[in-house]
Amino acid sequence: MKKIILSVLTLSSVLVCTNSLKAFTSVEKAIVINHDDKKTDTFKVYGNCGMCEKTIEGALKGVKGIDKADWNKETKMMEVVYHTHDISLDDIKKKIAEVGYDTEEHRASEKVYNNLPGCCQYERPEVKKEEDHSGHNH
């Protein structure tokens, strides 16, 4: 009789633990909130060739929040799919400028641009007057 009671108690404990684990797993899945913040944007990035494409897209490879980065060398247009809770469009453009490529909002530094291979040195857009700080010191 003791063995039967002990077996029933053991089986009951296993069932309770299994159900608790299932409940915990369900709760855990419920905690993972589906942030519906995925966004697709397209913008111009200056560049010339396939090497440019590799570098521009590479600037965003592995960056948290970036699902897709595709630059078209013919149209000079970049399409990015990203999560706005992880990264902003402005930060994406800054990352591209950091590797030597201009966007309408962010210009690569002269040093980084000048270090690009010759085939990648594209015709740079002129700096707008309000952005040109060469006439004075900060």
N, C-alpha and C positions, 0 to 999 in steps of 0.2 A: 504494500500500500504506500509506503514511504517513497519507493522508487517511482510509482505512478504519479504521486503528487509532485515529486521533484522533477520528473519529466515534463509534466504539465506546466510547472512554474518556469522551467528552462525554456520550453517552447513559447510560452507567453512572453517571456523577456525578449526572446529573439524577434518575435512578431512586433512587439512594442518598439524595439530599437529600429527594426526595418521600417516601420511606419513613420517613426520620428525622423529617420534619415530621409525618407521620401518627402516628408513635410518640409524638412530643412532644405533639401534640394529645390523644392518648389519655391520656398521663400527666397532662397539664394537667386534663383532665376528671376523672381519678381523684383529683386533689388537691382538687377542689371537693367538700367533704364535705357530704352532705345531713344537716344537723342536724335530727333529728326532735324538735324542741323546741317545735313550734307548739302553742299552748294556747288554749282558749276559756274565758273567765270571764264571769260575769254578776254585776252588783252594782248597788245602788241609788245613784242620783245625784239629788239634789233639784233641781227646776226646774219651770217652768210651761208654756212655750209653744214654738212653732216657732223663735223667736229663740234661746231657751235651747238647743234642740236643735242649731242651727247652731253656737253658741258652744262647747257641750260637745264635740261631734264635731270641731269645728275645732281644739280644743286638742290633739287627737291626730293631726290630718292632717299627713302628711309626717314624722312622728316615726319614727326608725329602729326597726324591729322590729314596728311596728303594721301588720297587714294589713287590719283592719276595726274600725271603731268605730261602733256603732249605738245611739243612745239613743231610747227609746220614751217620748214625753211622757205617754201615758196610764198606763203602769205605772211610770214613773220608773226603769226598769231599763236599764242600759247593758250591751251585749254587746260584748266586745272579743276579737279574735283577734290573738295576738301571739307573738313568738318570745322565749322566756325567756332566751336567751343575749344578747339585745340590750337588753331592758327588763324590769323587774319589775312585777308588779301594783301594788305599793305606789307605784312611780314614776309609773305611769299615773294612779293616784288623786291623787297630788300635782299632776300637770299639770292635772287637772280643777279642783282646788281653787285653783290659781293664776289661773284665769280667772273665779273667783267662785262655784263650785258645790261644795256639801258632799257628801261621801260619809260612810259610817258611820265611817271611819277618819281622814279628813282634812277639816278645816273651813277654808273660805275665810277669808281675813283680812277684818275688818270693812270696811276701806278698799276692797278690791276688790269685795266684795259690795255695798256702798253705791253704787258706781259703775255697777252694772248698771242697765239701763233699768227703769222702774217695773213693767212687765209681767213682768219676769224676776225680780223680788224675791219669791221664794217664802217660804213659812212655814218658817223654819229650825228644825231639831230643837234641843232644849235641850242645852246642854253638860252632860255627865256631871260629877258632883261632883269626881271625881278628875282631870278635865281642866280644871276651873275654877281658874285661878290668880289671880283678881281680888282675893282676900283677902290676898295677900302679894306681895312684890317678889322678883325673881330677881337 
